[in-house]
Amino acid sequence: MSPTPHSTAPEVDTPQDEESPPPACVLSFNASDASGAGGLAGDVATIAAMGAHCLPVVTAVVLRDTAEVFEHETLDPDTIAEQARHILEDVPITAWKVGFLGNAEGVSAVAEVLSDYPDVPLVTYLPSVAWIDEDDQQQYLDALRELVLPQTVVLVGNHKTLTDFLLPDWDSERTPSARELAVAAAQSGAQHVLVTGIQLPNQYVDNVLASSQGPIAGEKFERFETSFVGAGDTLSAALAALLSVGAELHSAVSEALSFLDQSLDAGFRPGMGNVVPDRFFWALPPADEEGGEPPIEDADAEPEQPPKTPRRMH
């Protein structure tokens, strides 16, 4: 007797209240980066690896490879805003991530959208924009300081990049502390800074979350002897994903830093330039301890327990 065709099987409706809840949604404003190292590609990969869902809004197109940035093309501010508003009318979000916004007009368009959702936590990542024309660069940073920082819960950036942005007139031989950077950020309205890449003796770097009151949390890691691209986008996107599920800020920072460290440790070099973080390091099969081939299974042996689902980061 032949099996019953699938088309004749009765359909069963699944009650709406029995469906699994959707993952937390993070809306990211960032540039398209064809290298996949940072920008929206990095945000999508990181947020997915953390178990959340990324809603990517394109702000610019960065022309680059894994070694350097050559140029960028900005999008019309209305196009940026409309991308976000169409999604926001449909999908509830629980966190924002802001990366590179293209130009001052793009900053203004994004800031206006953000202002309509003041209760949603915002993680702002400040990449180096040294490759932009000096006048455009100044206008961009001024707009970011005036319009986005007042809405920012955590401003993330490398120690030098944040120093140049927040304390451009700093002339002491001593580098500013995380707290001093946080005080400067607070003057523009940002609640916290997450300062990365603080150089320490003995081949270590410090990463510190601070408010204007002082340091709150941080992690020290051994310095990698290689150059990476996409680390800042990875860290800030991971932090936004953790805040999207209601994690406490200090624990979210610690877990996001741990995620970044492991992503960098498992990083790979897809081309001739820098190393790209592997955000799915946890999904790789474990390497054989002896470095040899996996053992041949015995057909008469007791079946092993199924492998555990890879650990999600929240």
Protein Blocks (a to p, Z undefined) as FASTA:
>chain_A
ZZddfklpccddddfklpccddddddddddddfklmnmjllmmmmmmmnopacddddfbd
cdddfkbcfbdcdddfklmmmmmmmmmmmmccfbdcdddehiamlmmmmmmmmmmmmmbc
cddddddfklpcfklmmmmmmmmmmmmmmmpfbdcddfklmmmmmmmmbcbfbdcdfklm
mmmmmmnopabdcdehiacehhiacdddddfkbcfbdcdddddfbddehklmmmmmmmmm
mmmnopafklmmmmmmmmmmmmmmmgccfblmdcdddfklmmpccddfklpacddddfkb
ccdddddddddfZZ
